[in-house]
Amino acid sequence: MCASVRLALRLAAGLVGLPGTALAVLPPYVYLEARASAAVHLQVQVTRVRKVSRENACRMEGRALAVWKGPVKTGDAVRFSLPCRFASTPVMPGPTLWFDPSGLKPGQVVEGFFDSADGGLSPARDQVFRVRAASAQPRCGTGDYACRDESAAP
């Protein structure tokens, strides 16, 4: 298996946090393109997580800690939804990178690439990563698949 395919599978499995769930990933360059074309790149301190199993979603609220791209300002309240795989969620092939809802909690810091949507943010190709702490420089970039943080996925 070539290195880029292995990396894409690690990316999917790392985001999801569920073993063996890397069934449906897109070619690795698609995720880099989503990051590069995203309107917003920021880190968020999560203040609230609402899990909605009937919609296969985790609704996240928080405060922007650092902003590297986009109209969001540091300190702004932000909200977005992530695709969450609950026990009742069928596993189907497709481009979604699912998140483990048990791993999403208030107090965490996440870094992500977003587009604006309905007064909130929408993750660009699910490119949101848990990171150890806020940082002055981005931990996740547009030139490689990894984030420079050992606790971030992949």
C-alpha positions in Angstrom: 0.0 0.0 0.0 1.5 3.4 -1.0 2.4 5.9 1.7 -0.3 8.4 0.7 -3.1 5.8 1.0 -1.8 4.7 4.4 -1.7 8.3 5.5 -5.3 8.9 4.3 -6.4 5.8 6.2 -4.6 7.0 9.3 -6.3 10.4 8.9 -9.7 8.9 8.8 -9.1 6.4 11.6 -7.5 9.1 13.8 -10.4 11.5 13.3 -13.0 8.9 14.0 -11.2 7.2 16.9 -13.0 4.0 16.0 -10.9 1.0 15.0 -11.4 -0.2 11.5 -13.6 2.7 10.4 -11.4 3.9 7.5 -13.7 2.4 4.9 -14.5 5.5 2.9 -11.9 8.1 2.4 -11.2 10.3 -0.6 -7.7 10.6 -2.1 -5.4 12.4 0.3 -5.1 15.5 -1.9 -8.8 16.2 -1.6 -8.4 16.9 2.2 -5.4 19.2 1.5 -7.5 21.0 -1.1 -10.4 21.4 1.4 -8.0 22.9 3.9 -6.4 25.3 1.4 -9.8 26.5 0.0 -11.5 26.8 3.4 -12.6 30.3 4.3 -11.7 30.0 8.0 -8.8 28.4 9.8 -8.9 28.6 13.6 -8.5 27.0 17.0 -11.6 26.8 19.3 -12.0 26.2 23.0 -15.0 23.9 23.2 -17.6 25.1 25.7 -20.6 22.9 24.8 -21.1 19.6 23.0 -24.7 18.5 22.2 -24.9 15.0 20.7 -27.9 14.4 18.4 -27.9 10.7 17.4 -31.0 10.9 15.2 -29.0 13.4 13.0 -25.7 11.6 13.4 -24.2 14.9 14.6 -22.4 16.5 17.4 -23.1 20.2 17.7 -20.2 22.1 19.1 -20.0 25.6 20.6 -17.0 27.5 21.7 -14.8 30.5 21.6 -12.1 31.3 18.9 -8.7 31.1 20.6 -6.6 31.8 17.5 -7.6 32.8 14.0 -5.3 32.4 11.0 -7.8 32.9 8.2 -11.3 34.3 7.8 -13.6 36.9 9.3 -13.8 35.3 12.7 -12.1 37.3 15.5 -10.3 35.9 18.5 -12.8 35.6 21.3 -15.8 35.3 19.0 -18.4 32.6 19.8 -18.5 29.9 17.1 -20.7 26.9 16.5 -20.5 24.0 14.1 -21.6 20.4 13.7 -19.4 17.4 13.2 -20.6 14.0 11.8 -20.7 11.6 14.8 -20.9 7.9 14.5 -23.2 6.5 17.2 -23.9 2.8 17.7 -27.0 3.3 15.7 -25.2 5.0 12.7 -24.9 2.7 9.8 -21.4 2.4 8.3 -21.7 3.2 4.6 -19.1 4.0 2.0 -18.7 7.7 1.3 -16.5 10.7 1.9 -17.5 11.4 5.6 -14.9 11.2 8.2 -16.8 10.3 11.3 -16.0 11.4 14.9 -16.4 9.4 18.0 -18.9 11.3 20.1 -17.5 10.0 23.4 -14.2 11.7 22.6 -15.8 15.2 22.2 -16.0 17.2 25.5 -16.2 20.7 26.7 -12.8 22.1 27.6 -11.0 20.6 24.6 -9.2 22.6 22.0 -9.8 21.8 18.4 -8.2 23.3 15.3 -10.1 23.2 12.0 -10.7 24.4 8.5 -14.3 25.8 8.0 -16.6 27.5 5.5 -19.4 29.8 6.6 -22.9 28.2 6.8 -26.2 29.4 8.2 -24.7 31.8 10.7 -22.2 29.3 11.9 -19.3 27.3 10.5 -19.2 24.1 8.5 -16.1 21.9 8.6 -14.4 21.7 5.2 -14.3 17.9 4.5 -14.5 17.2 8.2 -11.0 18.7 8.7 -11.2 19.3 12.5 -8.6 18.0 14.9 -8.3 17.8 18.7 -5.1 19.5 19.8 -3.4 19.5 23.2 -3.6 23.2 23.8 -4.0 26.6 22.0 -1.0 27.8 20.1 0.3 31.0 18.5 1.0 29.2 15.3 -1.3 26.7 13.5 -0.6 23.0 14.3 -2.4 21.9 11.1 -1.5 23.2 7.7 -2.3 22.9 4.1 0.9 21.4 2.9 0.9 18.1 4.7 -1.7 15.7 6.1 -0.5 15.7 9.7 -0.8 18.2 12.5 2.2 19.2 14.5 0.8 18.0 17.8 1.1 14.4 19.0 -2.4 14.4 20.3 -4.0 15.6 17.0 -5.2 13.2 14.4 -3.7 11.5 12.5 
